[in-house]
């Protein structure tokens, strides 16, 4: 791994670790429980590491009937990660690791809309060990990831050991899927828990 690649992994790991520890959330009228992930401006300088044509285009999870378009999101004016603007889409943090590259590629998706309509990750909790997750890029190449495990954490107090495992530096290519779960908290306008699914890169498929 290049030194610049390691810097990206480390920066993103530290950033997301800090954010998930506090999990600042908002709930606009169209979606509920959007996760905001602040990122330092210094990460933006590493965008040149992304190869042309290798950007993720669709996320496909056959076992739970997900076939969602990727939005490539960065940060808002306040420095938080943007959430998908459409409830059926998922958001890949394009200031972090590219799916299939060494590190943790972070993907967020909505659980539902404000009216309860299921969103892209409504069935994410049904995933089990061994299930396949595919990321198709702009050139049509598909990367296969295999689910390792799924964990639930309290949105206010996620265990440090889970944060270290998910968002720390990694020499392996991992995919991390995140959505809301649990009881809806009206006063805080978010859900009580977060569901985090870990998937490991397997191979490229036709």
PEKAVEN-V862875 format. One record per residue. SS is DSSP state (@ for helix, = for strand, . for the rest). PSI is psi in whole degrees, 0 to 359 (* if undefined). Layout:
SS|PSI, SS|PSI
This chain:
.|136, .|155, @|321, @|324, @|318, @|323, @|320, @|313, @|314, @|316, @|312, @|321, @|314, @|316, @|308, @|326, @|316, @|318, @|313, @|337, @|329, @|330, .|73, .|124, =|154, =|164, .|89, .|176, .|333, .|329, =|165, .|145, .|46, =|132, =|128, .|127, .|96, .|146, .|141, .|148, @|332, @|334, @|329, @|333, @|347, @|6, @|339, @|346, @|344, .|123, .|143, .|133, .|356, .|2, .|141, =|137, =|317, =|146, =|125, =|122, =|91, @|319, @|337, @|18, .|46, =|128, =|82, =|144, =|144, =|134, =|136, =|105, =|150, .|236, =|156, .|178, .|333, .|359, .|12, .|153, =|135, .|143, .|162, .|137, .|347, .|132, .|338, .|352, .|167, =|161, =|125, =|132, =|99, .|5, .|5, .|216, .|137, .|134, .|131, .|345, .|162, .|131, =|192, =|110, =|117, =|129, =|125, =|147, =|153, .|150, .|315, =|177, =|173, .|332, .|6, .|357, .|129, =|138, .|189, .|320, .|27, .|325, .|15, @|328, @|349, @|349, .|145, .|167, .|132, .|345, .|149, =|143, =|131, =|140, =|120, =|131, =|183, .|336, .|1, .|0, .|137, =|132, =|134, =|131, =|151, =|128, =|129, =|313, =|167, =|138, =|152, =|135, =|153, =|132, .|336, .|328, .|66, .|138, .|136, @|322, @|325, @|317, @|320, @|319, @|322, @|315, @|5, .|173, .|144, .|140, .|353, .|161, =|110, =|151, =|130, =|119, =|130, =|136, =|176, =|162, =|166, =|201, =|140, =|131, =|97, .|317, .|326, .|351, .|48, =|174, =|158, =|332, =|168, =|137, =|126, =|122, =|128, =|131, =|142, =|142, =|135, =|297, =|178, =|141, =|159, .|*
